[in-house]
Amino acid sequence: MIPEGACALVTGGSRGIGAAIARALAADGWPVAVNYRSSAKEADAVVAAIEVAGGRAIALAGDVSDPAVAQPLLDAAADALGGPVLALVNNAGVRADGLALTLTDEDWQRVLDTNLGATYRMTRAALRAMIRARFGRVVNIASVVGPRANAGQSNYAAAKAAVIAFSKTAAVEVARRGVTVNAVAPGLIATDMTADVPEALRERVPAQRMGTPEEVAAAVVFLASANAGYITGSIIYVDGGLSA
């Protein structure tokens, strides 16, 4: 059951996993704000698909790596959809792969600012309304790469490992207020970001296939639901057994 007057916000919701999550949350009854940085056309398409299916959605521009964006983005979602953001999915992410020996400071910082910094700032801002409502669901999109080494992704792995640690710690801090904080850690998921993954790496997945964005979205929708009220500080791996 969705809290009356509440809405959901998905960062990086215009494509891939984010778009699948936005559509799935809307199908579960959440009015959804679809955040995007530069993909306005794709975000509008996600909103249109949600509305055709009978849901409510709005596309909201904003670069969540910018510290000034978090609160205005949450306020815009609440104003447009008629109530506070009580389900936040921190999905926005970037990659800038390279060996640790050769990574530039710029590539290191950009990945941490988007994957980790934005997750922290969006969560910090959203928790205020959730605590007042005595209900909240924060789902952070981590990665199997966080706890499992993958050469060439030290910046991405560091950010995603920190997302997991942050999720656990924040969960403990707000658990008594009816707010849960969890993470979903996808493995190899068929999106634009994984189009360049070598076949040899795909063959290492025990399930012998790549996952779909919809399979990740299903885990997020469950964690955002009332049925998951006693699950907090947990990490759900959607990786075909890669982390086993």
C-alpha positions, -999 to +999 in steps of 0.1 A: +000+000+000+014+034-010+012+061+016-015+087+007-001+117-010+034+103-013+056+100-044+088+083-056+119+098-072+143+078-093+176+095-101+191+087-135+156+074-145+157+081-182+174+049-194+184+013-186+179+002-150+166+036-139+139+036-165+128+001-156+126+010-120+105+041-127+081+021-148+079-007-121+073+017-092+045+034-112+029+000-119+030-006-082+010+026-076+037+052-069+035+086-086+070+088-100+095+116-107+119+106-134+152+125-129+176+129-158+208+149-164+208+153-202+185+127-217+153+148-218+138+129-248+144+095-231+129+107-198+098+120-216+094+086-232+095+069-198+069+093-185+047+088-215+049+050-211+039+053-175+010+075-183-002+052-211-003+024-185-024+045-162+002+059-139+014+093-129+049+106-137+069+137-144+104+142-158+127+164-138+161+177-150+190+179-126+226+168-123+227+151-089+264+153-087+259+190-081+256+195-043+230+223-049+205+200-067+193+176-040+167+197-021+153+216-051+149+183-070+130+167-040+108+199-037+100+199-074+089+163-073+067+169-042+052+200-058+044+183-091+031+151-077+012+164-047+032+150-018+066+143-003+091+119-018+088+088+005+105+064-019+139+075-031+159+054-055+195+066-059+203+051-093+223+078-112+257+065-120+287+069-143+318+049-152+352+061-162+373+029-163+410+026-161+438+009-142+444+025-108+479+033-120+467+055-148+433+069-136+432+107-136+421+127-106+392+140-128+379+105-136+383+094-099+364+124-086+336+124-113+327+088-105+327+093-067+307+126-070+280+109-090+278+074-076+285+082-040+283+119-033+249+122-049+236+091-031+246+107+002+232+142-005+199+129-019+194+106+010+203+132+036+178+157+021+150+131+016+152+117+052+137+148+067+103+143+051+105+105+056+111+109+094+082+133+097+059+109+079+072+080+100+076+061+067+103+061+041+121+038+016+156+046+004+170+021-021+205+027-033+218+011-065+252-004-057+270-031-077+285-065-074+318-047-081+316-031-047+326-062-027+341-081-056+372-069-074+371-061-111+403-048-126+400-014-143+372-002-121+389+010-088+370+043-088+337+026-096+343-002-071+353+023-044+322+043-049+299+013-049+315-003-019+310+030+000+274+031-011+269-003+006+286+009+038+266+041+037+234+023+033+240+000+062+250+029+085+221+052+075+197+023+080+207+019+116+204+056+122+168+059+111+154+024+117+133+034+147+116+061+126+099+037+102+124+044+075+144+017+057+176+021+038+187-008+016+209-014-015+204-035-046+237-047-061+233-056-098+258-078-116+260-079-154+228-063-166+220-057-203+222-019-206+241+007-226+267+008-198+276-029-202+275-031-240+313-032-240+316-061-215+339-089-229+322-122-236+347-139-213+333-120-183+298-128-193+307-165-192+318-162-156+282-156-145+268-189-130+234-182-146+252-181-180+234-149-190+231-112-184+203-099-162+176-075-174+168-041-160+133-054-151+149-080-128+167-053-109+135-032-108+116-060-092+139-061-063+137-023-059+099-024-060+098-050-032+122-030-010+100+001-016+068-017-005+051-019+028+059-057+028+096-049+032+092-028+063+114-051+085+142-052+059+168-025+064+205-023+061+204-052+036+220-057+003+202-077-024+224-090-051+208-093-085+237-109-103+229-145-115+252-159-088+283-138-096+288-128-060+283-163-046 
